Amino acid sequence: MEQKVDYLGGKLAPLILRFSVPAAISLLITAVYNIVDRMFVGNLCGTSALAGLSICFPLSYMMIAFALTCSAGGASLFSLFAGQDARDKMNQTFGNALVLVVFFEVLLTVVLQLFREPILTLFGVTETSYAYAVSYYKIVAMGCLFQGLTMVFGDFVRVSGKPMLGMCVSAAGAVTNIALDALFVCVLGWGVVGAAWATVIGQAVSAAFGGWQIFGGKTLVTVSGKIFRLNGQLSQKIISCGFSFWVTQMAMAFISLIYNVQLGNYGGDTAISIYAVISSVMTFVIMPASGISQGIQPIVGNNYGAGQYRRVMDTLYQATAFSVGVTCVIWLLVMLFPRQILLAFGGTEEMLAIGISGLRLNFCITPTLGFVMLVTNFFQSIAKPMPSILVTLLRQVLFLVPFLFLLPLAWGINGIFMAQPVSDALALVLCVLLVVREHRSLLGGRQS
């Protein structure tokens, strides 16, 4: 059954909410995998165990990086082809995206397992957290393929006009993960090993449910053997459209390494554990903003493909108001309740002493991310990945890394927490300039 959606003429605000809310919730549910693990482990296994999980956090970024390259890149093209009513290309896009994600995630699994020790060293593992980190790492690394399949299936269900069903793909695994965390960690006392197995099994459940939706004929995808034959030109377009997501996630993985090393130098396992809390809370900023941008993807893609450029820009502007509003709520919660947030992760007195000011500094200009994240993904949605890649590289690498090393020289550990907001402020200026340029380019002589 196909669900008809009036992308080209329907009222924008209801359309944006219809697609963005489930997409945002879906990404938040995906983030729950790591956050729930941290909350259980932090409360029941101690600071060093929580630090071990934080050390392994770049793993999730790496898995998602390759998954999003294929899922978001494929979904963007799928929406563009839908706007052109090119059914064969739509189906082939899904098939190629699926083959690519299987290849990349299997390859990533092999690399992670073969080079476990040097990778953990690169991640900044400490002597006291090593045993916890290696136990968690070797199990979670086996879930790469399930993570990739979940994101491809979920994204293609969503852009088929079924955002709520796409959300359920992630929800199925998240509910499984939470239940198994309670069983494995609390009841059976398996510690970080139990948390790791809960994560992998949850991912497998999501992948199975998503596959049932796609191959069961419940979406716009018509499955046949021929759609899985790799087309070089199409595969290149999928990777190109999704490459900004790969850059974003790998940059975040790289930054996690820098944070772990710098915080380890300035505050040991306690400081690394605080970063586990900060990165978990930051997920509640990034994921809704990313979800909103993914939610408007089929709206933007269909209208761009149909040449309705004014509607494309109007979608961006209305979604910006929504995205900034959501991030403002999270910002207020962090500013008002940093102590309670830290305690939810098993915060000790040592963590509270550093973490309360650290949270407030790190999140001081968080509302701007509602716009920055939306702009980053907007250009990918109209098959213009270069502006997205530029913003990501500058914000997460070229701006941030120098600040992570320079600011602590003047302000100690607080300088590390100040680095991200300073980088975000510079990224905000760049995003405004890029949007103004795109507005003039699309509407200057081509009103729609």
N, C-alpha and C positions, 0 to 999 in steps of 0.2 A: 504494500500500500504506500503510495507516495503522498506526502503531505505538501499541499500547495502553499507556498509563501509568497506574498506580494512584495518582493524585494524592491521593485522599481517604482511602486506607487503607494505602498502602505505608509501610514504615519510612522515617522522615524522613532520617536520616543518609545512607543510600545514595542516596536521591533527590536530596538537596542536592548531594552529590558528583557524581552522574551529570550534573546539569545545570549546576552551577557551574564545574566544572573546564573543560569545553569553552568555556563562555561567557567565562571569565577568559582562557583562552589565545587565544580569538578576538579579544578586545579588545587583548591584548598584541600580537598579530600586527598589528592595525590600527595600533598605536603604532609598530611597527617601521618603517613607511614613513618617518616623520620621523627616527627615531633612527638608522637605517642611513644615511640621507642625511647626517646630521651627523657620523657617525663617518668616513665616506669623505671628506667635504669637510674636516673638521677635520684629518685626518692628511695629506691630499694638497694642500690648497689654502690652508691657513694660518688665522690667527686672524681676520682681517677677513672672510674668506669664511664662516667659521663664525658670526661675528656677523651677517652678512647673512641667513643661514638663521634665526638666532634672532629677528631682527627680523620675519621673515615667519611666525613660529610662530602668532600669533593667527589666521592664515588657516585652519589646521587646526581650531582650536576653533570658528570660525564655520561651517565646512562641517559639522562633526559636530553643532553645535547644531541646525541645521535638520533634519539627518538623524535625530537621536535624537528630536526632537519628534514626528516622524511614525512612526518605527520602534518606539521604546519605548512611545509613547502607543498606537499601534495594537496592538502585541503585548500590552499590558496588558488592553485591552478584549477582544482575541481570547481571552485566557485566561479572563476573566470570563464571556464568552459560552459558552466551551467547558464551564465548570462548570455552566452552565444548559442545555447541549445545544442551543444556538440556532445551528444550522448556517448559516442564511441570513445572520444578523448577523455571524457569523465571516467569511464570504466577503466581505461588503460592507465590513467593517472593513479587510481587506487592500486591496481595490480603492481605497477612499478614501484610505488611507495612501499608496499608490503615487502616485496623482494629486497629492496634496498635496506629496509630496517632490519630484516632478518640477517642479512650479510653483515651490516655494521655492528649489530649488537653481539652476534656470535664472535666476530673478530675481537671486539672489546673484551668479552669474557675471557678469551684465550690469553690476550695480552695481560690482563689484570692478574690472572692466576699464575702465569709464567714469571712475572716480575713483581711478585707480592712484596718481597723484602725491600728492594730499592724504591718501590712506589711508597711504601709506608714511611721510609726514611725521608723521602721527598715531601710527604705530607706533614712532616714535623713531629713524628711520634716521640714521646718522652719515655724514659726508662720505666716510670711507674704506670704509664697507661698502655705500654706495649702489649701486654698479655690480653687486655680487653680489646684493643684495637685489632689485633691479628685474628682473634676469634670471631669478631663481628665481620671483618673484611672478607674473609675467605668464604663465608656463607652468602652475604649480601651480593657479592660479585657474581654469584650464579644466577641472580635474578635479572640480569641485563635484558635478555630476550623477552621475558614477560613484561618488563617495563616498556620496551619498545612496541610490542604488539598492543598493549593496553592503550598507548597514546595514539597509534595509527587508527585502531578500531574506533576509539572514542571520538577522535576528530572527524572521521568520515561519517559517523552516525550524526554528529552535530551539524555538519554542513549539508546533510541530507534533509535538513529542516526539522530535526528531532533533538533539540537541545536538552530536554529533560532526560531522554533516553541515553544521550551521550554522558550526562552527569552520572547516571546510574552505573555506567561501565566502571567508573572510578569508585563509586560508592560501594559496590559489591565487594571489592577488595579491601577497602578501608574498614568496613564493618568487620570483615574477617580478621584483619590485622589487629584491631583493637581487642576483639574477643580472644584471639590467640595470645596477644601480649599479656592479658590478664591471666590466662591459663598457664602459659609457659614461664612467665617471670614471677608472678605473684604466687600461684598455687604450686607449681612444680619446682620453682627456684632455679631455673636454668640461667638466669642472669642475661648477659649480653648475647649468649648463644640463642636463648629463647626469643629475644627481641629480633635477632637476625632471621630466624626461621619464620617468625610471624610475618615479617616484612615480605619475604620471598613467596610464601604461600598466599598471602593477600594479593600480591602482584599476579600470581598464576590464576587466581579466581577471577580477577578483573579481565585478564586476557581471554579466558575461556568465555566469559559472559559477552565481551565485545565481539569475539569471533562468531558466537551464536547469532548476534544481531545482524552482522554483515552477511555471513554465509546462509543465514536463514531467510534472506530476501526481505528484510524489514527496512531497508534503506534505498536510496536512489542508485546504489551500485548493483549492476547486473554481473554476477560472477560467471566467468567461463575461462577455460584454460588459456586462451589466447591473450588475455589481459595481463598474464604474468610473464610474458616474454619481454625482456628488457629492451626498451627503445632508447638508444643512446642519447638522442636529442631531448626526449621527454625526461629521462632520468637526470640529465644535466640541468634542465629547467627546475625540476623538483628540488635538487640540491641547491641550486642558485637561490630559489625563492626561500628556502628554509635555512640558508647558511647564516643569516643574521642571528637566528636562534642558537645555532651551534656556537657562534662566536660569543653570544651572551652567556650561555651556560658554561662554556669552557673558561671564559674570563672569570666567572664567578668561582669556578673550581680553583683556578690559579690564585685568585684573591684569597680564597680560604686557606691555601697553603701559606701565603704571606702572613695572613692574620695569625695562624697557628704558630708560626715561627717567631714572629714579633711578640705576641702575647706570651709565648713560652719564655722568651728572653726576659721580659719585664715583669711577669707575674706567675709563671709556672702553670701547673695543672688548674689552679683556681681561676686564673685569667682565661685559659683555654675553655674552661667550663662556662664562663660568662659569655664567651663568644658563641657557644652552643645555644645559649638562651637567646642572644641577640639575633643570630641567624634564623632561629626558629620563629621569633616574633616578626622578623623582616619578611619571612615567608607570607605572613598574613597581610603584608603590604604589597609585595610583588605579585603574588598569585591572584588576588582580586583584580589588580590593574592589568595583569596579563590576560586574565579571563575576560575582562571587558573588551580588550583589544582583539582577542580571539573571537569573542561573541559578535563583534561588528564585522568580522572577516567576510562572511558570506554576503552581508549587506553591501560592504565596500566593493568586494570583488564583482558581484553581479552588476552593480551600478557602473563601475569602472568599465567592465566589459561591454556594457550597453551604451557607453558614452555619456552617462548622466553625471557630469563632473561636479556640478553644483551640489547635487545630492551626496556625492562622495565627501565633499568638504563639510557639509552640514552634519553628516554622520559623525565625523571626527569631532566637531565642536560640541555637539550634544553629548557624545560619549565622554569628552573631557570633563564636563561638569559632573557627570556621574562618577567618574573615576576619582577625581580630586575629592569629591564628597566622601567617598568610601575611605580613602586614605586618611582624611581628616579625623574620622571616627577612631581609627586605629591609633593615630598620633596622640589624640587626647587620652586614650587609655594608657598608653605608655608613659606619657608625661605625668599622669595623675597616680598611677598604680605600679611603679617599677618594683617596689618591694614585694608586692603580692605576686607579680609575674615571676620574679626570681624564686620565691618560696614554692611556687607551683612546680618548679624543676628541682626541688630539693635543695634550695639555696642555703648555704651555711653562713655563719657570721662573716667569714672571710670573703665569701662571694658578695654578700650584701655591701660590705665596706667599699668594694671597688665597683660593683655592678650597678648600683642605683644611679650614680653619676654617669657611668658608662652608657647605660640605656638612654638616659636623657640626652646626652651629647650626640650619640649615634643617630637618634631619631628626631633631632631638633628641627629639620626642614623636610620631614617625610612627606607632607602633602604635595610637594613638587613632583614626587615620583609618580603620582597619579597621572600627570601629564607626560613626563619623560618616557615612562614605560609604554604609554599609549602611542606616542609618536614613533617610538622605535619599531613597534609592530605594525603601525599603519603603513609605512613604506613597503614593508614586506608584503602586505595584503594587496598592494597595487603592482606587485612584481617589480619593485624598485629597491633591491636589497642594499645598495651601496650607502644611502643615508643611514639606514639602520645599523649597518656594520660600523660606520664612522662614529655614530653616537656611542655605541657599545664599547668600542675600543678606547675611545677617549675617556668615557666615564669610568670604566672598570679597569683600565690598564694605564694609559698614558697620563691621566690626571691622578688616579688614586694611588698607584704604587709609589711614586715619589713622596706623596704626602704621608704614607704609612711609615716611611723611613725618616722624613725630615721633621714632621710635627712632634714625634716623641722626644726629639733632642731638646726641644724647648719645654714641653708640657708632660713629659713622662708618659705613663700608660694612657692618660686622658687624651694625649695627642693621637694615639692609635684610634680611639673612638671618634675623634673629630675629623679624621681623614675622609670618611665617606660623605658626610654632609657638605664639606668643602667641594669635593669632586662633583656631587650632585648639583650644586649651585652653578657650576661652570657648564654642566651638561644641559641645564635648563635654558641657559642663554643660547646655546647652540641649537636646541630643539625649536625654540621660538623662531630663530632665523630660517631654519629649514622649512617650517610650516608656512611662513610668510612667502618664501620663494615658491613653494609648491602651489599655494593658493593663486599667486599671480600667474604661474605657468598654466594651470588648469582653467582658470576663469578669465584670464586677461583678454583672450580673443576667442574663447570657445564657451560661451555661456550655454548652460543646459537647463 
